[in-house]
Amino acid sequence: MVITGSMFRDALISGANNITAQKQQIDELNVFPVPDGDTGTNMSMTIGAAARELKRLSDDCTVAEAASCAASALLRGARGNSGVILSLIFRGISKGLADCKTATADDLARGLVLGTESAYKAVMKPTEGTILTVIRLTAKKATAFVETNKEIVPFWETVCKASKDALAKTPEILPVLKKAGVVDAGGKGLTVIFDGMMSVFRDGVMISEATEGAESAPAAQSKESNIADFEEEINFTYCTEFIVQRAKDNDRDPLALRAYLESIGDCVVVVDDESIIKVHVHTDNPGKALQQGLKYGMLTNMKIENMREQFENRVSAAEQSTPAAPEYVKVDPDVPYGFVSVCAGEGVAQLFTDLGVDKIVSGGQTMNPSTDDILAAVQSVPAKTVFVLPNNKNIIMAAEQAVPLADREIRVLHTRTIPQGLSAMLTFDCDASADDNQKEMMKAAENVGSGQITFAARDSDYEGYKIKEGELLALENGKLSFVEKDLQKAAVKLTRSLIKKDSSFVTILYGEGVSDEEAEAMVSALKEKISEEIDVSLVKGDQPVYYYIISVE
């Protein structure tokens, strides 16, 4: 038996469907409990990009064509470090299958070895106990197996078993995994993909995507789906609310009011005590609801809203908020430098724009942009050299994968936080060379203190902290500093920890979950505890996930 092109195509699609179905369980393996672009989500979206392209291939495609198609789509669709490593593994597999009309076990084993080499070369400091270990040990077992057995099904069964055996070893290699009682999330994702491929190789059955298609969509798409669902639920036009100030001599039973409202609408809520009756109903006849309420006493706090009109406005807003894909622009020889920055939040984006960034890629912790997203932004900037600021450690590798794909020079600055990105932009010198700018911008980025206040997305035992879901996490330069329950106390304590003897400037970006009053109160409390010589600037960043982002220089 050999692997045909259509079989290999279907196997990869099956692998993509399998990890999409299990992405939540894989996400939950992440040790660090911050809400981020988790491993299962990133890997499923990465290989999902390949699945979409593979579905366009005909049944008479060759293995080489299917592998090349997948590798190219994986590269462009890579999200997060785990997604990039996955794309590199399949790029190596594609090299091993180059020129193959059909594939043997020897071909696949060679591809796994090349995939291992490709992944390890791309990581500056490979960490064992991760997906890298899983693919390395799997390739080693696969290579040994084909020396005595060339049958495809037993071979891929060995691949699946070897990957699971390697995965089981990851907690023994990485102490942080052992302490948390989990295996490596990236390695788990790889085993799930291999299992999905096995279903096709052994049984000729592709794992279905039916139950997971909607969940695999990006956040913006799922938001639009929710709006569509909202429209289907509108049975009556007007959302009607009011409060009845009960007359002392009126002994009418509020249950009768509820019964009447249910006869003219739905979503009825009637709550009463000795003095008031609070009413909520969806109806086409709000006047009748109000008239009936008057029988119980005087009305107050009346509110009537047209839900169908609200829905149309929400759809319009959603359409307007969905940015168009950046348009390709040719390089202008007279424009030496340009900038692309990844960030989330209108206020944060405006800061980068004010500092000279040409194109903003929306994304960050919860939605890691793909290589293709970054590449499209770069190629919409007419400059000969474009500096890219990822501003997140999980986006750097995806940005670097765009470098060989662009028709202009890309310089990826390894900025890991928003403060680092802002500090780098402040240092740019239009008269300096690209090399000097890259050096000085990164030097400035590394000298800024970065603080972030977020929340725990799940219960966790991390670095000696017993963390409960919803507790506040204070991150100092990317590392967990302490856990707190009071937001103001957390922000003040973290900022004071970041301030050094030579610090003179503090910039505080407050996010969408913090009111203007809360942010101003926090700054007032901070100023009482730090030197008057330190300048504190408060900016409405509107960023998601992080209540506060703090920069200290």
C-alpha positions as MATLAB code, in Angstrom:
seq = 'MVITGSMFRDALISGANNITAQKQQIDELNVFPVPDGDTGTNMSMTIGAAARELKRLSDDCTVAEAASCAASALLRGARGNSGVILSLIFRGISKGLADCKTATADDLARGLVLGTESAYKAVMKPTEGTILTVIRLTAKKATAFVETNKEIVPFWETVCKASKDALAKTPEILPVLKKAGVVDAGGKGLTVIFDGMMSVFRDGVMISEATEGAESAPAAQSKESNIADFEEEINFTYCTEFIVQRAKDNDRDPLALRAYLESIGDCVVVVDDESIIKVHVHTDNPGKALQQGLKYGMLTNMKIENMREQFENRVSAAEQSTPAAPEYVKVDPDVPYGFVSVCAGEGVAQLFTDLGVDKIVSGGQTMNPSTDDILAAVQSVPAKTVFVLPNNKNIIMAAEQAVPLADREIRVLHTRTIPQGLSAMLTFDCDASADDNQKEMMKAAENVGSGQITFAARDSDYEGYKIKEGELLALENGKLSFVEKDLQKAAVKLTRSLIKKDSSFVTILYGEGVSDEEAEAMVSALKEKISEEIDVSLVKGDQPVYYYIISVE';
ca = [
       0.000    0.000    0.000;
       1.126    3.537   -0.791;
      -0.310    6.931    0.109;
      -1.980    8.656   -2.835;
      -2.285   12.414   -3.180;
      -6.005   12.433   -2.395;
      -5.413   10.185    0.616;
      -2.711   12.492    1.975;
      -4.952   15.509    1.320;
      -7.845   13.892    3.196;
      -5.554   12.832    6.046;
      -4.392   16.396    6.633;
      -7.970   17.690    6.545;
      -8.946   14.965    9.014;
      -6.061   15.988   11.279;
      -7.225   19.601   11.129;
     -10.789   18.605   12.000;
      -9.560   16.464   14.879;
      -7.591   19.231   16.574;
     -10.416   21.704   16.009;
     -12.723   19.310   17.849;
     -10.284   19.056   20.766;
      -8.797   22.544   20.865;
     -10.485   23.519   24.120;
      -9.031   20.534   25.974;
      -5.606   21.404   24.573;
      -6.011   25.068   25.559;
      -6.688   23.946   29.119;
      -3.270   22.267   29.279;
      -1.553   25.663   29.214;
       0.206   26.086   32.551;
       0.241   29.886   32.722;
      -3.395   30.865   33.411;
      -3.456   34.237   31.616;
      -6.156   34.622   28.945;
      -4.158   34.345   25.743;
      -4.069   32.937   22.225;
      -3.840   29.407   23.583;
      -2.029   26.508   21.971;
      -5.017   24.465   20.833;
      -6.678   27.498   19.280;
      -3.511   28.633   17.512;
      -2.676   25.170   16.177;
      -6.241   24.506   14.991;
      -6.422   27.861   13.205;
      -3.005   27.269   11.641;
      -3.768   23.852   10.183;
      -7.324   25.006    9.483;
      -5.846   27.429    6.955;
      -4.217   24.448    5.231;
      -7.456   22.442    5.282;
      -9.292   25.211    3.432;
      -6.693   25.221    0.660;
      -6.490   21.418    0.484;
     -10.234   21.123   -0.125;
      -9.679   22.852   -3.464;
      -7.349   20.129   -4.729;
      -8.738   17.537   -7.114;
      -8.716   13.796   -6.435;
      -5.928   13.265   -8.978;
      -3.440   15.494   -7.128;
      -0.057   14.045   -6.231;
       1.301   13.656   -2.701;
       3.899   16.327   -3.486;
       1.170   18.753   -4.578;
      -0.920   18.112   -1.460;
       2.091   18.445    0.844;
       3.277   21.634   -0.863;
      -0.217   23.154   -0.727;
      -0.473   22.371    2.985;
       3.011   23.681    3.784;
       2.392   26.990    2.015;
      -0.983   27.537    3.692;
       0.374   26.523    7.098;
       3.213   28.995    6.765;
       0.919   31.891    5.890;
      -1.730   30.910    8.397;
       0.680   30.281   11.287;
      -0.487   31.832   14.577;
       1.488   31.878   17.778;
       4.702   29.998   18.451;
       2.949   26.625   18.461;
       1.370   27.363   15.075;
       4.706   28.433   13.594;
       6.454   25.282   14.842;
       3.622   23.167   13.428;
       4.029   24.892   10.057;
       7.771   24.211   10.118;
       7.214   20.527   10.852;
       4.949   20.194    7.833;
       7.302   22.275    5.704;
       9.956   19.645    6.392;
       7.491   16.857    5.645;
       6.725   18.593    2.350;
      10.426   18.625    1.489;
      10.589   14.908    2.211;
       7.690   14.300   -0.157;
       8.925   16.567   -2.950;
       8.489   14.988   -6.403;
       6.474   12.109   -4.903;
       3.396   11.099   -6.893;
       2.592    8.616   -4.137;
       4.314    8.171   -0.777;
       5.812    5.180    0.971;
       6.614    4.720    4.651;
      10.232    5.587    3.825;
       9.100    8.891    2.286;
       7.020    9.784    5.315;
       9.820    8.858    7.723;
      12.221   11.063    5.782;
       9.683   13.876    5.923;
       9.358   13.579    9.703;
      13.134   13.833   10.073;
      13.265   16.924    7.865;
      10.334   18.383    9.771;
      12.222   17.922   13.024;
      15.304   19.624   11.619;
      13.254   22.512   10.235;
      11.512   23.136   13.572;
      14.684   22.974   15.666;
      16.606   25.316   13.366;
      13.940   28.004   13.628;
      14.036   28.174   17.425;
      17.004   30.085   18.835;
      16.957   28.234   22.163;
      14.992   24.990   21.730;
      13.218   23.910   24.905;
      12.953   20.185   25.491;
       9.759   18.824   26.977;
       7.728   20.585   24.287;
       6.368   19.814   20.818;
      10.000   19.802   19.649;
      10.762   16.785   21.825;
       7.615   15.036   20.624;
       8.444   15.389   16.922;
      12.130   14.510   17.459;
      11.418   11.269   19.309;
       8.615   10.390   16.907;
      10.877   10.834   13.880;
      13.536    8.682   15.540;
      11.065    5.819   16.136;
       9.644    6.182   12.618;
      13.090    5.959   11.051;
      13.929    2.813   13.027;
      10.594    1.194   12.141;
      10.962    1.487    8.348;
      14.227   -0.408    8.466;
      12.247   -3.620    8.971;
       8.640   -2.826    8.009;
       7.414   -0.791    5.022;
       3.653   -1.181    5.559;
       1.878    2.189    5.808;
      -0.724    1.407    8.460;
       1.665   -0.238   10.956;
       4.132    2.563   10.253;
       1.658    5.364   11.044;
       0.389    3.428   14.058;
       3.985    3.518   15.259;
       4.113    7.267   14.582;
       0.963    7.820   16.645;
       2.160    5.636   19.501;
       5.648    7.160   19.478;
       4.210   10.678   19.627;
       2.026    9.743   22.618;
       4.949    8.051   24.367;
       7.081   11.157   23.814;
       4.233   13.359   25.041;
       3.987   11.330   28.245;
       7.654   12.097   28.932;
       7.269   15.876   28.705;
       6.369   16.364   32.406;
       9.546   14.540   33.407;
      11.603   16.891   31.227;
       9.875   20.169   32.133;
       9.336   20.517   35.912;
       6.653   23.173   35.426;
       4.510   20.618   33.577;
       5.023   17.999   36.251;
       4.058   20.400   39.013;
       0.885   21.360   37.179;
       0.081   17.729   36.415;
      -0.194   18.225   32.649;
       1.602   17.298   29.450;
       2.866   19.821   26.893;
      -0.031   21.430   25.028;
       1.820   21.761   21.701;
       2.923   18.132   21.820;
      -0.637   17.079   22.583;
      -1.862   19.046   19.579;
       0.578   17.219   17.331;
      -0.574   13.790   18.566;
      -4.183   14.778   17.902;
      -3.339   15.762   14.318;
      -1.472   12.485   13.773;
      -4.491   10.568   15.110;
      -6.754   12.396   12.674;
      -4.460   11.384    9.815;
      -4.476    7.782   11.040;
      -8.245    7.628   10.621;
      -7.785    8.104    6.871;
      -4.698    5.918    6.423;
      -6.174    2.947    8.304;
      -9.943    3.250    7.880;
     -10.382    5.609    4.938;
     -12.539    7.835    7.152;
     -12.120   11.597    7.542;
     -12.968   12.935   10.995;
     -15.964   15.221   10.627;
     -15.820   18.977   11.057;
     -19.590   19.355   11.412;
     -19.710   20.136   15.121;
     -16.752   22.470   15.176;
     -16.974   24.588   12.034;
     -18.399   27.645   13.760;
     -16.057   27.429   16.732;
     -12.993   27.447   14.545;
     -13.854   30.895   13.180;
     -11.992   33.945   14.426;
     -13.517   35.943   17.233;
     -14.834   38.643   14.901;
     -16.790   36.080   12.892;
     -18.290   34.451   15.969;
     -19.430   37.900   17.092;
     -21.311   38.342   13.843;
     -22.869   34.896   14.286;
     -24.167   35.969   17.680;
     -25.812   38.988   16.056;
     -27.513   36.713   13.538;
     -28.759   34.488   16.364;
     -30.090   37.591   18.096;
     -32.215   38.432   15.059;
     -33.783   34.972   15.021;
     -34.902   35.444   18.629;
     -36.787   38.726   17.982;
     -40.432   37.638   18.086;
     -41.705   41.037   19.238;
     -40.462   44.500   18.332;
     -40.346   46.538   21.530;
     -38.380   45.916   24.700;
     -40.553   47.570   27.347;
     -39.473   48.247   30.914;
     -41.075   50.212   33.717;
     -41.478   50.347   37.473;
     -44.858   50.599   39.200;
     -44.966   52.570   42.435;
     -47.630   50.495   44.152;
     -50.626   52.389   45.534;
     -51.143   51.658   49.231;
     -54.820   50.825   48.746;
     -54.216   48.668   45.651;
     -54.225   44.959   46.482;
     -54.088   43.656   42.900;
     -51.951   40.514   42.538;
     -48.783   41.068   40.408;
     -49.213   37.510   39.120;
     -52.243   38.731   37.186;
     -50.057   41.422   35.577;
     -47.525   38.758   34.619;
     -50.256   36.610   33.076;
     -51.557   39.511   31.005;
     -48.067   40.464   29.753;
     -47.388   36.862   28.716;
     -50.539   37.045   26.582;
     -49.170   40.016   24.577;
     -45.420   39.242   24.498;
     -42.511   37.144   25.743;
     -39.371   37.433   27.906;
     -41.635   38.566   30.745;
     -40.055   39.448   34.092;
     -42.195   40.750   36.959;
     -40.484   41.297   40.304;
     -42.296   42.874   43.215;
     -41.990   43.851   46.859;
     -44.198   45.853   49.178;
     -43.612   49.172   47.403;
     -42.766   48.525   43.720;
     -43.306   46.158   40.806;
     -40.455   45.981   38.278;
     -41.565   44.928   34.804;
     -39.762   43.765   31.661;
     -41.519   42.462   28.511;
     -40.924   42.127   24.761;
     -44.147   43.067   22.971;
     -45.585   44.651   19.834;
     -47.966   46.690   22.019;
     -45.987   48.595   24.654;
     -48.961   50.926   25.185;
     -51.108   48.011   26.360;
     -48.367   46.949   28.781;
     -48.179   50.439   30.234;
     -51.980   50.730   30.484;
     -52.150   47.454   32.375;
     -49.348   48.594   34.682;
     -51.288   51.766   35.530;
     -53.960   49.604   37.150;
     -51.401   48.795   39.881;
     -50.104   52.293   40.580;
     -48.045   55.179   39.228;
     -45.416   54.387   36.548;
     -41.785   55.503   36.652;
     -38.455   54.682   34.917;
     -40.237   53.853   31.656;
     -38.060   52.698   28.754;
     -39.182   51.439   25.338;
     -36.623   50.331   22.730;
     -37.117   49.067   19.188;
     -35.139   45.795   19.143;
     -35.288   45.343   15.390;
     -33.785   48.792   14.916;
     -31.149   47.943   17.530;
     -30.302   44.800   15.619;
     -29.887   46.672   12.334;
     -27.612   49.185   14.048;
     -25.527   46.369   15.550;
     -25.146   44.694   12.164;
     -24.131   48.009   10.589;
     -21.624   48.655   13.388;
     -20.193   45.150   13.043;
     -19.755   45.589    9.302;
     -18.080   48.962    9.755;
     -15.795   47.659   12.506;
     -14.516   44.804   10.353;
     -11.408   46.273    8.727;
     -10.794   45.680    5.063;
      -7.721   43.671    4.186;
      -4.722   45.933    3.554;
      -4.145   46.623   -0.128;
      -0.793   45.838   -1.717;
       1.358   48.896   -2.419;
       4.552   48.945   -4.470;
       7.796   49.998   -2.848;
       8.497   53.717   -3.215;
      12.273   54.294   -3.561;
      11.847   57.649   -1.850;
      10.398   56.091    1.331;
      13.240   54.486    3.300;
      11.382   53.296    6.400;
       7.911   52.160    7.429;
       6.372   50.569   10.514;
       3.827   47.886   11.341;
       2.696   47.340   14.905;
       0.514   44.644   16.464;
      -1.798   45.852   19.221;
      -5.382   45.910   20.455;
      -7.454   48.823   21.745;
      -8.247   52.121   20.021;
      -6.218   54.191   22.474;
      -3.163   51.966   22.164;
      -3.425   51.954   18.371;
      -3.657   55.750   18.346;
      -0.473   56.012   20.420;
       1.445   53.934   17.892;
      -0.067   55.889   15.005;
       0.944   59.171   16.643;
       4.507   57.846   16.939;
       4.677   57.153   13.202;
       3.398   53.594   12.746;
       1.943   53.205    9.251;
      -0.212   50.115    9.724;
      -1.793   48.550   12.795;
      -2.445   44.802   12.871;
      -5.266   44.184   15.287;
      -4.323   41.440   17.693;
      -2.397   40.572   20.770;
      -2.865   38.243   23.667;
      -6.216   36.661   22.843;
      -5.973   36.712   19.066;
      -2.496   36.138   17.679;
      -2.403   37.400   14.074;
      -1.172   35.021   11.403;
       1.956   35.348    9.321;
      -0.278   36.295    6.402;
      -1.941   39.067    8.444;
       1.465   40.573    9.199;
       2.728   40.079    5.645;
      -0.332   41.835    4.181;
       0.204   44.796    6.502;
       3.890   45.029    5.594;
       3.146   44.971    1.872;
       0.636   47.790    2.252;
       3.449   50.078    3.454;
       5.439   51.548    0.523;
       8.766   51.710    2.386;
      11.918   49.881    1.304;
      12.483   48.678    4.888;
       9.565   47.950    7.197;
      10.074   47.512   10.927;
       7.564   45.145   12.561;
       6.764   45.441   16.264;
       4.976   42.251   17.460;
       4.666   43.530   21.069;
       3.976   39.987   22.265;
       6.371   37.061   22.671;
       3.862   34.709   21.035;
       3.745   36.759   17.826;
       7.493   37.187   17.157;
       7.943   33.857   15.338;
       4.909   34.458   13.111;
       6.320   37.864   12.185;
       9.708   36.367   11.350;
       8.079   33.851    9.000;
       6.898   36.809    6.902;
      10.482   37.957    6.210;
      11.259   35.634    3.254;
       7.754   36.071    1.813;
       7.849   39.851    1.353;
       9.115   41.793   -1.649;
      10.705   44.392    0.653;
      13.023   44.206    3.617;
      11.410   43.335    6.950;
      13.125   43.992   10.259;
      11.338   42.236   13.133;
      11.991   43.925   16.458;
      11.602   41.450   19.317;
       9.273   43.655   21.350;
       7.388   41.515   23.859;
       5.082   44.116   25.384;
       3.225   47.277   24.383;
       5.568   49.484   26.500;
       8.562   47.988   24.708;
       7.001   48.777   21.345;
       6.207   52.355   22.326;
       9.718   52.899   23.701;
      11.247   51.494   20.520;
       9.225   53.884   18.352;
      10.259   56.857   20.475;
      13.897   55.988   19.778;
      13.659   55.774   15.987;
      15.979   58.123   14.100;
      15.023   58.791   10.483;
      18.611   59.782    9.636;
      20.209   56.580   11.012;
      20.800   53.335    9.128;
      18.457   50.359    9.447;
      21.109   48.455   11.428;
      21.671   51.324   13.854;
      17.946   51.889   14.287;
      17.304   48.221   14.967;
      20.058   48.169   17.563;
      19.009   51.374   19.333;
      15.283   50.636   19.206;
      15.781   47.226   20.814;
      18.138   48.729   23.386;
      15.426   51.193   24.370;
      12.806   48.428   24.450;
      14.892   46.315   26.771;
      15.430   49.225   29.172;
      11.756   49.956   29.757;
       9.917   48.327   32.649;
       6.650   46.683   31.594;
       3.774   45.841   33.887;
       0.409   44.275   33.143;
      -2.649   43.542   35.262;
      -4.928   40.824   33.929;
      -7.074   38.014   35.320;
      -6.672   34.265   35.704;
      -8.550   32.425   32.967;
      -8.457   29.149   34.902;
      -7.425   27.638   38.221;
      -3.699   26.924   38.294;
      -0.735   26.065   40.474;
       2.005   28.228   38.998;
       5.368   29.264   40.422;
       4.280   28.670   43.977;
       0.925   30.439   43.614;
      -2.393   28.664   44.072;
      -4.345   30.703   41.550;
      -8.118   30.736   41.323;
     -10.029   31.608   38.162;
     -10.859   35.328   38.110;
      -8.100   36.440   40.482;
      -5.935   39.345   39.382;
      -2.466   38.554   38.041;
       0.303   41.142   38.172;
       2.962   40.571   35.514;
       6.325   42.288   35.797;
       8.274   42.198   32.540;
       6.268   39.182   31.425;
       6.675   37.165   34.628;
       4.104   36.625   37.344;
       4.917   38.952   40.228;
       1.968   38.438   42.574;
      -1.734   37.578   42.790;
      -4.266   40.089   44.127;
      -8.029   40.560   44.471;
      -8.214   44.371   44.599;
      -7.528   46.040   41.232;
      -6.348   49.408   42.576;
      -4.025   47.807   45.109;
      -2.608   45.530   42.420;
      -1.918   48.394   39.995;
      -0.287   50.603   42.642;
       1.846   47.784   44.026;
       3.024   46.660   40.572;
       3.891   50.204   39.451;
       5.904   50.853   42.606;
       7.776   47.587   42.025;
       8.700   48.700   38.495;
      10.002   52.106   39.584;
      13.778   52.223   40.062;
      16.078   54.909   41.451;
      16.629   56.446   38.026;
      13.004   56.184   36.843;
      11.422   59.459   35.782;
       8.402   58.621   33.610;
       5.404   56.355   34.190;
       2.760   55.802   31.520;
      -0.399   53.946   32.476;
      -2.773   52.607   29.821;
      -6.125   51.590   31.223;
      -8.248   49.036   29.425;
     -11.843   48.605   28.400;
     -12.747   47.047   31.759;
     -11.705   50.138   33.750;
     -13.782   53.319   34.063;
     -12.268   56.808   33.834;
     -13.037   57.357   37.518;
     -11.372   54.104   38.582;
      -8.242   54.897   36.559;
      -7.978   58.428   37.970;
      -8.459   57.104   41.507;
      -5.680   54.586   40.964;
      -3.285   57.296   39.752;
      -4.142   59.483   42.759;
      -3.402   56.575   45.088;
      -0.130   55.915   43.246;
       1.068   59.512   43.444;
       0.699   59.414   47.229;
       3.250   56.614   47.373;
       5.925   57.702   44.858;
       8.253   60.648   44.436;
       6.739   63.898   43.189;
       9.603   64.097   40.681;
       8.239   61.121   38.732;
       5.917   62.199   35.921;
       2.793   60.008   35.658;
       0.775   59.995   32.441;
      -2.653   58.322   32.229;
      -3.926   57.185   28.806;
      -7.194   55.516   27.889;
      -5.918   52.516   25.944;
      -9.217   50.608   25.660;
      -7.189   47.406   25.396;
      -8.951   44.094   26.061;
      -7.728   41.482   28.581;
      -5.388   43.832   30.463;
      -6.956   46.181   32.995;
      -3.707   48.147   33.095;
      -0.546   48.227   30.996;
       2.230   50.113   32.792;
       5.410   51.545   31.293;
       8.241   52.821   33.498;
      11.285   54.596   32.076;
];
